Amino acid sequence: MALQEKYQAVIDSINQNGGVDVSVNENNGVLNITATVPSPTEKVTVWNKIKEVGGESPSDLVADIRMINSEIASGGTTEAEPLGKKTYVVKSGDTLSKISKEMYGDANKYMDIFNANTDKLKDPDSIQPGQELNIP
């Protein structure tokens, strides 16, 4: 199966979630996808689809999913999120351990997430739905 066919559901998810500047190309057995989505919600949806199709760390896919900076809505710049930066929007019932397990496959790395978000979090046990956390 060609890689683009394998990851077609991811490409469809990007398009269904308002993705723009979508680029897909295959090189040396690796599919490269770049796209910009409107917000953290759509970005998480796309990353969840990637994990659903390719597993936690697919070796045959490199994805650069950026977000349109929120300043666009207020007439500011159109900078996309920096390359390699991951974010996660907290859902009801989430804990840092649960997020850590989802993002890294290891619940014990929750302090890495906490330490990357000390500007937003004062206690690892007090996260709120809707918060956007940086994932190091």
DSSP file (Angstrom, degrees, kcal/mol; ACC not computed):
  #  RESIDUE AA STRUCTURE BP1 BP2  ACC     N-H-->O    O-->H-N    N-H-->O    O-->H-N    TCO  KAPPA ALPHA  PHI   PSI    X-CA   Y-CA   Z-CA
    1    1 A M              0   0    0      0, 0.0     2,-0.1     0, 0.0     5,-0.0   0.000 360.0 360.0 360.0 132.2    0.0    0.0    0.0
    2    2 A A     >  -     0   0    0      1,-0.1     4,-2.3     4,-0.0     3,-0.3  -0.374 360.0-121.5 -66.9 148.0    1.3    3.4   -0.9
    3    3 A L  H  > S+     0   0    0      1,-0.2     4,-2.5     2,-0.2    -1,-0.1   0.867 111.8  56.1 -61.9 -37.4    2.0    5.7    2.0
    4    4 A Q  H  4 S+     0   0    0      1,-0.2    -1,-0.2     2,-0.2     7,-0.2   0.890 109.4  47.3 -63.7 -36.6   -0.4    8.4    0.8
    5    5 A E  H >4 S+     0   0    0     -3,-0.3     3,-1.3     2,-0.2     4,-0.3   0.917 110.6  52.4 -66.9 -43.3   -3.2    5.8    0.7
    6    6 A K  H 3< S+     0   0    0     -4,-2.3     3,-0.4     1,-0.3    -2,-0.2   0.908 118.1  36.5 -58.4 -43.2   -2.3    4.6    4.2
    7    7 A Y  T >X S+     0   0    0     -4,-2.5     4,-2.0     1,-0.2     3,-0.7   0.150  81.2 112.3 -99.2  18.3   -2.4    8.1    5.6
    8    8 A Q  H <> S+     0   0    0     -3,-1.3     4,-2.9     1,-0.3     5,-0.2   0.863  74.8  58.2 -58.8 -36.0   -5.4    9.3    3.4
    9    9 A A  H 3> S+     0   0    0     -3,-0.4     4,-2.0    -4,-0.3    -1,-0.3   0.846 105.7  49.9 -63.3 -32.6   -7.5    9.5    6.6
   10   10 A V  H <> S+     0   0    0     -3,-0.7     4,-2.4     2,-0.2    -2,-0.2   0.930 111.4  47.7 -69.2 -45.9   -5.0   11.9    8.1
   11   11 A I  H  X S+     0   0    0     -4,-2.0     4,-2.3     1,-0.2    -2,-0.2   0.915 112.5  49.6 -60.8 -43.4   -5.0   14.1    4.9
   12   12 A D  H  X S+     0   0    0     -4,-2.9     4,-2.8     1,-0.2    -1,-0.2   0.899 108.9  52.9 -61.4 -41.0   -8.9   14.0    5.0
   13   13 A S  H  X S+     0   0    0     -4,-2.0     4,-1.4     2,-0.2    -2,-0.2   0.900 108.0  50.6 -62.3 -41.9   -8.8   15.0    8.7
   14   14 A I  H  <>S+     0   0    0     -4,-2.4     5,-2.6     1,-0.2     3,-0.3   0.946 113.9  44.5 -60.0 -48.4   -6.6   18.0    7.9
   15   15 A N  H ><5S+     0   0    0     -4,-2.3     3,-1.1     1,-0.2    -2,-0.2   0.887 112.8  50.7 -65.5 -39.1   -8.9   19.1    5.1
   16   16 A Q  H 3<5S+     0   0    0     -4,-2.8    -1,-0.2     1,-0.3    -2,-0.2   0.733 108.2  55.0 -70.7 -21.8  -12.1   18.5    7.2
   17   17 A N  T 3<5S-     0   0    0     -4,-1.4    -1,-0.3    -3,-0.3    -2,-0.2   0.029 127.5 -91.6-103.0  26.5  -10.6   20.6   10.0
   18   18 A G  T < 5 +     0   0    0     -3,-1.1    -3,-0.2     1,-0.2    -2,-0.1   0.726  62.8 175.6  78.8  22.7   -9.9   23.7    8.0
   19   19 A G      < -     0   0    0     -5,-2.6     2,-0.3    -6,-0.2    18,-0.2  -0.343   4.8-175.9 -64.5 140.0   -6.3   22.9    7.0
   20   20 A V  E     +A   36   0A   0     16,-2.8    16,-2.4     1,-0.2     3,-0.1  -0.864  60.4  30.7-129.5 166.1   -4.6   25.3    4.6
   21   21 A D  E    S-     0   0A   0     -2,-0.3     2,-0.4     1,-0.2    -1,-0.2   0.887  79.2-179.3  52.2  43.1   -1.2   25.2    2.9
   22   22 A V  E     +     0   0A   0     -3,-0.2     2,-0.4    13,-0.1    13,-0.2  -0.601   7.7 180.0 -79.3 129.0   -1.4   21.4    2.8
   23   23 A S  E     -A   34   0A   0     11,-2.8    11,-2.4    -2,-0.4     2,-0.4  -0.998   4.6-180.0-132.2 130.1    1.6   19.7    1.3
   24   24 A V  E     +A   33   0A   0     -2,-0.4     2,-0.3     9,-0.2     9,-0.2  -0.992  12.4 152.3-132.2 124.5    2.1   16.0    0.9
   25   25 A N  E     -A   32   0A   0      7,-2.1     7,-3.5    -2,-0.4     2,-0.4  -0.994  31.8-136.9-151.1 151.2    5.0   14.2   -0.6
   26   26 A E  E     +A   31   0A   0     -2,-0.3     2,-0.3     5,-0.2     5,-0.2  -0.888  24.3 171.0-109.7 135.3    6.8   10.9   -0.3
   27   27 A N  E >   -A   30   0A   0      3,-2.7     3,-1.1    -2,-0.4    -2,-0.0  -0.948  66.2 -16.8-147.2 122.0   10.6   10.6   -0.2
   28   28 A N  T 3  S-     0   0    0     -2,-0.3     3,-0.1     1,-0.3    -1,-0.0   0.867 127.9 -47.8  53.4  43.6   12.7    7.5    0.6
   29   29 A G  T 3  S+     0   0    0      1,-0.2     2,-0.4    31,-0.0    -1,-0.3   0.656 117.7 107.1  76.9  15.3    9.8    5.6    2.1
   30   30 A V  E <   -A   27   0A   0     -3,-1.1    -3,-2.7    31,-0.0     2,-0.5  -0.994  61.1-141.7-128.6 131.3    8.6    8.5    4.3
   31   31 A L  E     -Ab  26  61A   0     29,-2.6    31,-2.7    -2,-0.4     2,-0.5  -0.810  15.5-156.7 -91.1 126.3    5.5   10.5    3.8
   32   32 A N  E     -Ab  25  62A   0     -7,-3.5    -7,-2.1    -2,-0.5     2,-0.5  -0.913  12.7-178.8-105.4 122.4    6.0   14.2    4.6
   33   33 A I  E     +Ab  24  63A   0     29,-2.7    31,-2.9    -2,-0.5     2,-0.4  -0.985   4.3 177.1-122.4 127.9    2.8   16.2    5.5
   34   34 A T  E     +Ab  23  64A   0    -11,-2.4   -11,-2.8    -2,-0.5     2,-0.3  -0.985  15.4 146.4-124.9 142.6    2.8   19.9    6.3
   35   35 A A  E     - b   0  65A   0     29,-2.1    31,-2.9    -2,-0.4     2,-0.4  -0.981  38.1-130.9-164.4 161.5   -0.3   21.9    7.0
   36   36 A T  E     -Ab  20  66A   0    -16,-2.4   -16,-2.8    -2,-0.3    31,-0.2  -0.992  23.3-168.8-122.1 128.9   -1.7   24.8    9.0
   37   37 A V  E     - b   0  67A   0     29,-3.0    31,-2.3    -2,-0.4   -19,-0.1  -0.774  30.2-113.0-114.7 161.8   -4.9   24.3   11.0
   38   38 A P  S    S-     0   0    0      0, 0.0   -20,-0.1     0, 0.0    29,-0.1   0.843  82.4  -9.2 -66.3 -37.3   -7.0   27.0   12.7
   39   39 A S  S  > S-     0   0    0     28,-0.1     4,-1.9    27,-0.1     3,-0.2  -0.905  75.4 -85.3-154.4 174.8   -6.6   26.2   16.4
   40   40 A P  H  > S+     0   0    0      0, 0.0     4,-2.7     0, 0.0    49,-0.2   0.838 119.3  61.4 -58.2 -34.1   -5.3   23.7   19.0
   41   41 A T  H  > S+     0   0    0      1,-0.2     4,-2.0     2,-0.2     5,-0.1   0.942 107.8  41.8 -60.1 -48.4   -8.6   21.8   18.8
   42   42 A E  H  > S+     0   0    0     -3,-0.2     4,-2.4     2,-0.2    -1,-0.2   0.866 112.6  55.2 -67.4 -36.0   -8.1   20.9   15.1
   43   43 A K  H  X S+     0   0    0     -4,-1.9     4,-2.6     2,-0.2    -2,-0.2   0.929 108.8  47.1 -63.3 -44.5   -4.4   20.2   15.7
   44   44 A V  H  X S+     0   0    0     -4,-2.7     4,-2.6     1,-0.2    -1,-0.2   0.898 110.3  53.8 -63.2 -40.2   -5.2   17.7   18.4
   45   45 A T  H  X S+     0   0    0     -4,-2.0     4,-1.8    -5,-0.2    -2,-0.2   0.922 110.8  45.8 -59.6 -44.9   -7.8   16.1   16.2
   46   46 A V  H  X S+     0   0    0     -4,-2.4     4,-2.3     2,-0.2    -2,-0.2   0.925 112.7  49.6 -65.9 -44.5   -5.2   15.7   13.4
   47   47 A W  H  X S+     0   0    0     -4,-2.6     4,-2.3     1,-0.2    -2,-0.2   0.881 109.5  52.4 -63.8 -36.8   -2.5   14.3   15.7
   48   48 A N  H  X S+     0   0    0     -4,-2.6     4,-2.0     2,-0.2    -1,-0.2   0.888 109.2  49.8 -64.5 -37.3   -5.0   11.8   17.2
   49   49 A K  H  X S+     0   0    0     -4,-1.8     4,-2.2     2,-0.2     5,-0.2   0.890 108.6  53.1 -66.9 -39.2   -5.8   10.7   13.6
   50   50 A I  H  X S+     0   0    0     -4,-2.3     4,-3.3     1,-0.2     5,-0.4   0.937 111.4  45.4 -59.0 -46.8   -2.1   10.3   12.9
   51   51 A K  H  X S+     0   0    0     -4,-2.3     4,-1.7     1,-0.2    -1,-0.2   0.856 110.9  54.2 -66.5 -34.5   -1.7    8.1   16.0
   52   52 A E  H  < S+     0   0    0     -4,-2.0    -1,-0.2    -5,-0.2    -2,-0.2   0.901 119.3  32.7 -64.5 -41.3   -4.8    6.1   15.1
   53   53 A V  H  < S+     0   0    0     -4,-2.2    -2,-0.2     2,-0.1    -3,-0.2   0.914 135.4  21.6 -82.8 -45.7   -3.5    5.3   11.6
   54   54 A G  H  < S-     0   0    0     -4,-3.3     3,-0.2     1,-0.3    -3,-0.2   0.477 102.9-117.5-108.2  -3.4    0.3    5.0   12.2
   55   55 A G     <  -     0   0    0     -4,-1.7    -1,-0.3    -5,-0.4    -2,-0.1  -0.320  53.3 -47.3  90.1 180.0    0.6    4.3   16.0
   56   56 A E  S    S+     0   0    0      1,-0.3    -1,-0.2    -2,-0.1    -5,-0.1   0.882 135.1  13.7 -58.0 -44.4    2.3    6.4   18.7
   57   57 A S  S    S-     0   0    0     -3,-0.2    -1,-0.3    -6,-0.1     2,-0.1  -0.643  79.3-160.6-136.2  76.9    5.5    7.1   16.7
   58   58 A P    >   -     0   0    0      0, 0.0     3,-0.6     0, 0.0    -3,-0.1  -0.363   7.1-160.6 -63.9 132.0    5.1    6.2   13.0
   59   59 A S  T 3  S+     0   0    0      1,-0.2     3,-0.0    -5,-0.2    -5,-0.0   0.574  88.2  57.5 -87.4  -9.7    8.5    5.8   11.3
   60   60 A D  T 3  S+     0   0    0     -6,-0.1   -29,-2.6   -30,-0.1     2,-0.4   0.193 100.9  64.6-105.6  16.2    7.0    6.2    7.9
   61   61 A L  E <   -b   31   0A   0     -3,-0.6     2,-0.5   -31,-0.2   -29,-0.2  -0.997  49.6-173.8-143.1 135.2    5.5    9.7    8.5
   62   62 A V  E     -b   32   0A   0    -31,-2.7   -29,-2.7    -2,-0.4     2,-0.5  -0.990  19.7-174.6-122.5 119.2    6.9   13.1    9.2
   63   63 A A  E     -b   33   0A   0     -2,-0.5     2,-0.6   -31,-0.2   -29,-0.2  -0.957  18.9-172.1-121.4 131.7    4.1   15.7   10.0
   64   64 A D  E     +b   34   0A   0    -31,-2.9   -29,-2.1    -2,-0.5     2,-0.7  -0.874  15.8 176.6-118.5  93.6    4.5   19.4   10.6
   65   65 A I  E     -b   35   0A   0     -2,-0.6   -29,-0.2   -31,-0.2     2,-0.2  -0.885   8.1-177.0-104.7 111.9    1.1   20.5   11.7
   66   66 A R  E     -b   36   0A   0    -31,-2.9   -29,-3.0    -2,-0.7     2,-0.4  -0.568  18.0-130.3-103.8 166.8    1.1   24.2   12.6
   67   67 A M  E     -b   37   0A   0    -31,-0.2    14,-1.2    -2,-0.2     2,-0.4  -0.922  23.9-111.6-117.3 145.8   -1.6   26.5   13.9
   68   68 A I  B     -C   80   0B   0    -31,-2.3    12,-0.2    -2,-0.4    11,-0.1  -0.612  47.5-107.0 -69.6 128.9   -2.7   29.8   12.7
   69   69 A N    >   -     0   0    0     10,-1.3     3,-2.0    -2,-0.4     4,-0.3  -0.320  19.4-126.7 -61.0 138.6   -1.6   32.3   15.4
   70   70 A S  G >> S+     0   0    0      1,-0.3     3,-0.7     2,-0.2     4,-0.5   0.656 102.6  77.3 -62.9 -15.4   -4.6   33.6   17.3
   71   71 A E  G >4>S+     0   0    0      1,-0.2     5,-3.4     2,-0.2     3,-0.7   0.726  77.2  74.4 -68.1 -19.4   -3.4   37.2   16.6
   72   72 A I  G X45S+     0   0    0     -3,-2.0     3,-2.0     1,-0.3    -1,-0.2   0.921  91.2  55.3 -58.4 -43.1   -4.8   36.8   13.1
   73   73 A A  G <45S+     0   0    0     -3,-0.7    -1,-0.3    -4,-0.3    -2,-0.2   0.786 109.4  47.1 -61.9 -27.2   -8.4   37.2   14.5
   74   74 A S  G <<5S-     0   0    0     -3,-0.7    -1,-0.3    -4,-0.5    -2,-0.2   0.214 126.7 -97.0-101.2  16.2   -7.4   40.5   16.1
   75   75 A G  T < 5S+     0   0    0     -3,-2.0    -3,-0.2     1,-0.1    -2,-0.1   0.646  84.9 124.9  84.4  14.9   -5.7   41.9   13.0
   76   76 A G      < -     0   0    0     -5,-3.4    -1,-0.1     1,-0.2    -4,-0.0   0.217  64.6 -45.4 -87.4-149.8   -2.1   40.9   14.0
   77   77 A T        -     0   0    0      1,-0.1    -1,-0.2    -3,-0.0    -3,-0.1  -0.166  39.0-130.8 -78.4 172.9    0.5   38.8   12.2
   78   78 A T        +     0   0    0     -7,-0.1     2,-0.1    -3,-0.1    -1,-0.1  -0.073  49.0 151.1-115.0  31.8    0.0   35.5   10.4
   79   79 A E        -     0   0    0    -11,-0.1   -10,-1.3     1,-0.1     2,-0.2  -0.391  37.6-138.1 -65.1 138.4    2.9   33.6   12.0
   80   80 A A  B     -C   68   0B   0    -12,-0.2   -12,-0.2     1,-0.1     3,-0.1  -0.519  37.2 -78.3 -88.8 165.1    2.4   29.9   12.3
   81   81 A E        -     0   0    0    -14,-1.2    -1,-0.1    -2,-0.2     3,-0.1  -0.351  63.2 -90.0 -60.5 141.2    3.4   28.0   15.4
   82   82 A P    >   -     0   0    0      0, 0.0     3,-1.9     0, 0.0    -1,-0.1  -0.188  52.9 -88.5 -56.7 145.1    7.1   27.3   15.5
   83   83 A L  T 3  S+     0   0    0      1,-0.3     3,-0.1    -3,-0.1   -19,-0.1  -0.261 110.6  12.8 -54.8 132.4    8.3   24.1   13.9
   84   84 A G  T 3  S+     0   0    0      1,-0.3     2,-0.4    -3,-0.1    -1,-0.3   0.335  89.5 132.6  84.7  -7.6    8.3   21.1   16.2
   85   85 A K    <   -     0   0    0     -3,-1.9     2,-0.4    -4,-0.0    -1,-0.3  -0.652  38.2-163.5 -81.1 128.4    6.3   22.8   18.9
   86   86 A K  E     -D  135   0C   0     49,-0.8    49,-2.9    -2,-0.4     2,-0.3  -0.881   7.1-174.2-112.2 145.1    3.4   20.6   20.2
   87   87 A T  E     -D  134   0C   0     -2,-0.4     2,-0.4    47,-0.2    47,-0.2  -0.902   8.6-157.8-130.5 163.0    0.5   21.7   22.2
   88   88 A Y  E     -D  133   0C   0     45,-2.1    45,-3.4    -2,-0.3     2,-0.6  -0.993  12.4-141.5-142.1 133.1   -2.4   19.9   23.8
   89   89 A V  E     -D  132   0C   0     -2,-0.4    43,-0.2   -49,-0.2     2,-0.1  -0.868  30.3-121.1 -97.6 121.6   -5.8   21.2   24.8
   90   90 A V        -     0   0    0     41,-2.9    40,-3.2    -2,-0.6     2,-0.3  -0.363  28.1-159.6 -65.5 132.6   -7.0   19.8   28.1
   91   91 A K    >   -     0   0    0     38,-0.2     3,-2.2    39,-0.1    -1,-0.0  -0.732  35.9 -78.2-107.9 161.1  -10.3   17.9   28.0
   92   92 A S  T 3  S+     0   0    0     -2,-0.3     3,-0.1     1,-0.3    -1,-0.1  -0.348 120.1  23.8 -57.1 132.7  -12.6   17.2   30.9
   93   93 A G  T 3  S+     0   0    0      1,-0.3    -1,-0.3    -3,-0.0     2,-0.1   0.317  91.9 136.1  91.6  -7.8  -11.2   14.2   32.9
   94   94 A D    <   -     0   0    0     -3,-2.2    -1,-0.3     4,-0.1     2,-0.3  -0.392  30.4-175.1 -72.2 149.8   -7.6   14.8   31.8
   95   95 A T     >  -     0   0    0     -3,-0.1     4,-2.5    -2,-0.1     5,-0.2  -0.901  40.6-109.9-130.1 163.4   -4.7   14.7   34.2
   96   96 A L  H  > S+     0   0    0     28,-0.5     4,-2.7    -2,-0.3     5,-0.2   0.879 121.5  53.3 -62.2 -35.0   -1.0   15.4   33.4
   97   97 A S  H  > S+     0   0    0      2,-0.2     4,-2.4     1,-0.2    -1,-0.2   0.915 109.2  47.8 -64.1 -42.4   -0.3   11.7   33.8
   98   98 A K  H  > S+     0   0    0      2,-0.2     4,-2.1     1,-0.2    -2,-0.2   0.915 113.9  46.7 -64.9 -43.1   -3.0   10.8   31.4
   99   99 A I  H  X S+     0   0    0     -4,-2.5     4,-2.9     2,-0.2     5,-0.3   0.913 111.6  52.0 -63.8 -42.6   -1.8   13.4   28.9
  100  100 A S  H  X>S+     0   0    0     -4,-2.7     4,-3.0     1,-0.2     6,-1.0   0.906 109.1  49.7 -60.1 -43.2    1.8   12.2   29.4
  101  101 A K  H  X5S+     0   0    0     -4,-2.4     4,-1.3     4,-0.2    -1,-0.2   0.911 114.4  45.5 -61.7 -42.7    0.7    8.6   28.7
  102  102 A E  H  <5S+     0   0    0     -4,-2.1    -2,-0.2     2,-0.2    -1,-0.2   0.905 121.4  36.3 -67.5 -42.2   -1.0    9.7   25.5
  103  103 A M  H  <5S+     0   0    0     -4,-2.9    -2,-0.2    -5,-0.1    -3,-0.2   0.860 136.6  15.7 -82.9 -36.4    1.8   12.0   24.2
  104  104 A Y  H  <5S-     0   0    0     -4,-3.0    -3,-0.2    -5,-0.3    -2,-0.2   0.572  93.4-118.7-114.3 -14.1    4.9    9.9   25.3
  105  105 A G  S  <<S+     0   0    0     -4,-1.3     2,-0.4    -5,-0.8    -4,-0.2   0.603  90.8  91.6  80.0  10.7    3.5    6.5   26.1
  106  106 A D    >   -     0   0    0     -6,-1.0     3,-1.6     1,-0.1    -2,-0.1  -0.905  58.2-163.8-144.4 108.9    4.8    7.0   29.7
  107  107 A A  G >  S+     0   0    0     -2,-0.4     3,-1.1     1,-0.3    -7,-0.2   0.745  86.8  70.4 -63.9 -23.8    2.5    8.4   32.4
  108  108 A N  G >  S+     0   0    0      1,-0.3     3,-0.5     2,-0.1    -1,-0.3   0.540  81.4  73.1 -74.9  -5.4    5.6    9.1   34.6
  109  109 A K  G X>  +     0   0    0     -3,-1.6     3,-1.3     1,-0.2     4,-1.0   0.219  61.1 112.3 -90.3  16.2    6.8   11.9   32.4
  110  110 A Y  H <>  +     0   0    0     -3,-1.1     4,-2.4     1,-0.3     3,-0.2   0.815  68.3  61.8 -60.1 -30.6    4.0   14.2   33.6
  111  111 A M  H <> S+     0   0    0     -3,-0.5     4,-3.2     1,-0.2    -1,-0.3   0.798  95.3  61.3 -68.1 -26.7    6.5   16.5   35.3
  112  112 A D  H <> S+     0   0    0     -3,-1.3     4,-1.3     2,-0.2    -1,-0.2   0.923 108.3  43.7 -61.3 -42.5    8.1   17.3   31.9
  113  113 A I  H  < S+     0   0    0     -4,-1.0     4,-0.5    -3,-0.2     3,-0.2   0.932 114.1  49.9 -67.5 -45.5    4.7   18.7   30.8
  114  114 A F  H >< S+     0   0    0     -4,-2.4     3,-1.8     1,-0.2     7,-0.2   0.943 109.9  50.4 -57.4 -48.5    4.3   20.5   34.1
  115  115 A N  H >< S+     0   0    0     -4,-3.2     3,-0.7     1,-0.3    -1,-0.2   0.787 107.6  54.0 -63.6 -27.6    7.8   22.1   33.9
  116  116 A A  T 3< S+     0   0    0     -4,-1.3    -1,-0.3    -3,-0.2    -2,-0.2   0.542 115.0  41.9 -80.6  -6.1    7.1   23.3   30.4
  117  117 A N  T X>  +     0   0    0     -3,-1.8     4,-2.7    -4,-0.5     3,-2.1   0.030  66.6 125.0-130.1  27.1    4.0   25.0   31.6
  118  118 A T  T <4 S+     0   0    0     -3,-0.7    -1,-0.1     1,-0.3    -3,-0.1   0.716  72.9  64.4 -64.2 -18.0    4.9   26.7   34.9
  119  119 A D  T 34 S+     0   0    0      1,-0.1    -1,-0.3    -3,-0.1    -2,-0.1   0.718 117.4  26.8 -72.8 -19.7    3.8   30.0   33.4
  120  120 A K  T <4 S+     0   0    0     -3,-2.1     2,-0.4    -6,-0.2    -2,-0.2   0.661 119.9  55.7-111.6 -26.5    0.2   28.5   33.3
  121  121 A L     <  +     0   0    0     -4,-2.7    -1,-0.2    -7,-0.2     6,-0.1  -0.904  42.8 177.7-117.9 137.2    0.2   25.9   36.0
  122  122 A K  S    S+     0   0    0     -2,-0.4    -1,-0.1     1,-0.3    -4,-0.1   0.576  81.2  27.4-105.4 -16.5    1.0   26.3   39.7
  123  123 A D  S >  S-     0   0    0      3,-0.3     3,-2.0     1,-0.1    -1,-0.3  -0.987  70.5-134.6-148.5 131.9    0.3   22.7   40.7
  124  124 A P  T 3  S+     0   0    0      0, 0.0   -28,-0.5     0, 0.0     3,-0.1   0.700 106.8  56.4 -62.1 -16.9    0.6   19.5   38.6
  125  125 A D  T 3  S+     0   0    0      1,-0.2     2,-0.5   -30,-0.1    -4,-0.0   0.386  94.0  72.1 -95.5   4.3   -2.8   18.4   40.0
  126  126 A S    <   +     0   0    0     -3,-2.0     2,-0.3     2,-0.0    -3,-0.3  -0.665  55.7 142.8-126.2  80.1   -4.8   21.5   38.9
  127  127 A I        -     0   0    0     -2,-0.5    -6,-0.0   -33,-0.2   -31,-0.0  -0.843  34.3-145.3-110.4 154.3   -5.3   21.6   35.2
  128  128 A Q    >   -     0   0    0     -2,-0.3     3,-2.1   -36,-0.1   -38,-0.3  -0.931  24.3 -99.4-123.0 141.2   -8.5   22.9   33.6
  129  129 A P  T 3  S+     0   0    0      0, 0.0   -38,-0.2     0, 0.0     3,-0.1  -0.305 110.3  29.9 -53.5 137.2  -10.5   21.9   30.5
  130  130 A G  T 3  S+     0   0    0    -40,-3.2     2,-0.1     1,-0.4   -39,-0.1   0.167  85.3 132.2  95.7 -17.3   -9.7   24.2   27.6
  131  131 A Q    <   -     0   0    0     -3,-2.1   -41,-2.9   -42,-0.1     2,-0.6  -0.427  52.9-137.4 -66.1 141.1   -6.2   25.1   28.8
  132  132 A E  E     -D   89   0C   0    -43,-0.2     2,-0.4    -2,-0.1   -43,-0.2  -0.909  23.1-165.6-101.9 118.5   -3.6   24.8   26.1
  133  133 A L  E     -D   88   0C   0    -45,-3.4   -45,-2.1    -2,-0.6     2,-0.3  -0.825  19.5-124.6-106.5 142.2   -0.4   23.1   27.3
  134  134 A N  E     -D   87   0C   0     -2,-0.4   -47,-0.2   -47,-0.2   -18,-0.2  -0.675  20.5-150.8 -77.8 136.4    3.0   23.1   25.7
  135  135 A I  E      D   86   0C   0    -49,-2.9   -49,-0.8    -2,-0.3   -22,-0.1  -0.935 360.0 360.0-111.9 109.5    4.3   19.5   25.1
  136  136 A P              0   0    0      0, 0.0    -1,-0.1     0, 0.0   -49,-0.1   0.506 360.0 360.0 -71.4 360.0    8.1   19.4   25.2
